[in-house]
Amino acid sequence: RDARAMRQLQRREALLLSQLAALERERDEAVRSGEALRCGTGALQTALREVEQSQLEDRRMVRSLLCENATLRWQGAAAGEALAQARLRQEQMSWQREQAVRDEHWREEQRREEERRRGERERAREEEERRERARRVEEKRREEEERRRAAAPAPENGPSSAAAPPAEA
């Protein structure tokens, strides 16, 4: 009986030793797995930091691009306004040139009209002077004729030349 109890104890001891060895192997495996997880976690943390850094850089870039976009929009609006102002100035200058041409044509027409009137006045004055000279010449001719009649003896048998109307020239 002691031998049997001893064998049972030995078997139990062998079983316990076998279980202990299995538990030690599990523990060692868990330690290795934990170390691997820690390494994996460290790698994941490093990767996470890199991703976070990349996201931070991306956010900065997006902010920069948004700012640049806003600046470009503002510059585009300012350029559009400047273009509209330039077109308006161009239209005003074109209108002013057209008005200046119209004014110049009007002044030219006024000058021509004034020259025409001046010419008409000059011709009228010359015509008046010509008539005045002709009247004086006619007056002198009549005076001369009257002097000749007064100096000439009267015809005896014919009508009196003094009673005849003067001849018009």
Helices and strands as residue ranges (DSSP letters): H 2-151
